[in-house]
Amino acid sequence: MGRMLLKDGGRYMGKLAEDYLSFKKVLEQKGIIFSFSGYVSEGILFALGDALKQKMALEDTDMNTTRKVFSVFVEQVQNIIRYSAERVTGDIGKPVELSSGMIAVGQEAGKFFVVCANIVKLADMERLKERLDHIKSLDKEGIKAFYKEKLREDPEVESKGASIGLIEIARRASDPIDFDFMSVSDSTAFFCLKAFI
Amino acid sequence: MQTISISASERAPEVEFNFAEGVLKLKGESYPEDVASFYGPLLTALDKWLSGLEAEASVRLDIELVYFNSSSAKALMNLLLMLEKAGGAGKKVEVNWYFNSDDDTMQEFGEDFSEDLEHVQFNLCAVEGA
């Protein structure tokens, strides 16, 4: 508060509602039905995933679609948890590690989409971009073969399993994945990945 | 070896490894917070049991998973490769992969996992509407 509200024909003219309504409208214009921005934990992943499944069940969404959206959602959020360069760690009686990112699930032209975004180090951007370019260059059969190859790969070779999660996303997606990077400082970039289901 | 029995949790499957009977089961959803700490001890126990098993022994694994994430997929593959190795060494190994008949994803996963396994009898078992 701290600001005087003017009443005009029953409508309060505060800035607070206006600000957040316009924020809500921006999300709605993008078709977003569900979004989260900030520090994510495995607990948040579970709670959001559960709400997502319930929402889709209430709307009688086809089970196969629900399963695919859920699967893409889980892999996307786990990528934030594992790879976001914006993170805090500490000990509050138990060790805690939180990673920051954005998650949005929405509908556009009759299809569901899941978008995730987070800050990455510029040093990691090239490798991530190469992986995504490679996945994007593959057709459905190529993606399937690549998945099988990664499934059998020695876990020591891979860094916490990033590639297979990205391949899983591309596999469940109905269209080629869309991704983008934007430099935000000398050492970091904003990374965004969108998959339609 | 003593049976390993773990009830399903919100994110981890029910596990029943009955070593005395040679019957292993995984059932439910699998996207545990820490895949390594969930599957690590199971794989270690299985490896130990398989290595002490007599040559002609039979092993059956029933997989009744409805969802698993990509990290769990790697753990499952490691488990199947262990059984493949045991099959190669002469054990009679059977894997039953149960999936809901309308679930394309789990059916396709079953096909993926079964390919390249030469010493395992891998059965894809469609279950009508669950």
HADDOCK unambig.tbl for C-alpha pairs under 7 A between the chains (distance, minus, plus):
assign (segid A and resid 42 and name CA) (segid B and resid 33 and name CA) 6.35 0.50 0.50
assign (segid A and resid 64 and name CA) (segid B and resid 103 and name CA) 6.14 0.50 0.50
assign (segid A and resid 64 and name CA) (segid B and resid 104 and name CA) 6.98 0.50 0.50
assign (segid A and resid 71 and name CA) (segid B and resid 69 and name CA) 6.84 0.50 0.50
assign (segid A and resid 148 and name CA) (segid B and resid 112 and name CA) 6.82 0.50 0.50
assign (segid A and resid 151 and name CA) (segid B and resid 74 and name CA) 5.52 0.50 0.50
assign (segid A and resid 151 and name CA) (segid B and resid 77 and name CA) 6.74 0.50 0.50
assign (segid A and resid 161 and name CA) (segid B and resid 71 and name CA) 6.83 0.50 0.50
assign (segid A and resid 164 and name CA) (segid B and resid 70 and name CA) 6.24 0.50 0.50
assign (segid A and resid 165 and name CA) (segid B and resid 70 and name CA) 5.50 0.50 0.50
assign (segid A and resid 168 and name CA) (segid B and resid 70 and name CA) 6.73 0.50 0.50
